[in-house]
Amino acid sequence: MGCLRAWNDVDYCRNELQSDPWGVLDEEKMNVDGGAIAIGHPVGASGARIVLHLLHALKARGKQRGMATICIGGGLGGAMLVETC
């Protein structure tokens, strides 16, 4: 949750991100069914599992857009913005 506060902090955004604050993110829309471990964490297939779960969650909620994120390790991460028809 520290990231949420940082993204809305004027000084942090200007000094570290060279950006304006991103604004308040709705925490009710984040990890609606839990993270990778909560939904099953198959070694080597986490990304596919997370994206598939996102697609099912969007359909169940009648939504069109969502974001899947994953920790890759070594300080890296990945993200995918998904939009359905």
Contacts in CASP RR format, 6 or more apart in sequence:
PFRMAT RR
TARGET T0000
AUTHOR 0000-0000-0000
METHOD contacts of the structure
MODEL  1
MGCLRAWNDVDYCRNELQSDPWGVLDEEKMNVDGGAIAIGHPVGASGARI
VLHLLHALKARGKQRGMATICIGGGLGGAMLVETC
1 27 0 8 1.000
4 24 0 8 1.000
4 25 0 8 1.000
4 27 0 8 1.000
6 12 0 8 1.000
6 13 0 8 1.000
6 16 0 8 1.000
7 13 0 8 1.000
7 21 0 8 1.000
7 22 0 8 1.000
7 23 0 8 1.000
7 25 0 8 1.000
8 21 0 8 1.000
8 22 0 8 1.000
8 23 0 8 1.000
8 24 0 8 1.000
9 21 0 8 1.000
10 20 0 8 1.000
10 21 0 8 1.000
13 19 0 8 1.000
13 20 0 8 1.000
13 21 0 8 1.000
13 22 0 8 1.000
14 20 0 8 1.000
32 57 0 8 1.000
32 61 0 8 1.000
33 39 0 8 1.000
33 53 0 8 1.000
33 57 0 8 1.000
35 50 0 8 1.000
36 46 0 8 1.000
36 49 0 8 1.000
36 50 0 8 1.000
36 70 0 8 1.000
36 71 0 8 1.000
39 49 0 8 1.000
39 50 0 8 1.000
39 53 0 8 1.000
40 49 0 8 1.000
41 49 0 8 1.000
42 49 0 8 1.000
46 70 0 8 1.000
47 68 0 8 1.000
47 70 0 8 1.000
50 68 0 8 1.000
50 69 0 8 1.000
50 70 0 8 1.000
51 68 0 8 1.000
51 80 0 8 1.000
51 82 0 8 1.000
54 66 0 8 1.000
54 67 0 8 1.000
54 68 0 8 1.000
54 82 0 8 1.000
55 82 0 8 1.000
55 84 0 8 1.000
57 63 0 8 1.000
58 64 0 8 1.000
58 65 0 8 1.000
58 66 0 8 1.000
58 82 0 8 1.000
58 84 0 8 1.000
59 84 0 8 1.000
64 83 0 8 1.000
64 84 0 8 1.000
64 85 0 8 1.000
65 81 0 8 1.000
65 82 0 8 1.000
65 83 0 8 1.000
65 84 0 8 1.000
66 81 0 8 1.000
66 82 0 8 1.000
66 83 0 8 1.000
67 79 0 8 1.000
67 80 0 8 1.000
67 81 0 8 1.000
67 82 0 8 1.000
68 79 0 8 1.000
68 80 0 8 1.000
68 82 0 8 1.000
69 77 0 8 1.000
69 78 0 8 1.000
69 79 0 8 1.000
69 80 0 8 1.000
70 77 0 8 1.000
70 78 0 8 1.000
70 79 0 8 1.000
71 77 0 8 1.000
72 78 0 8 1.000
END
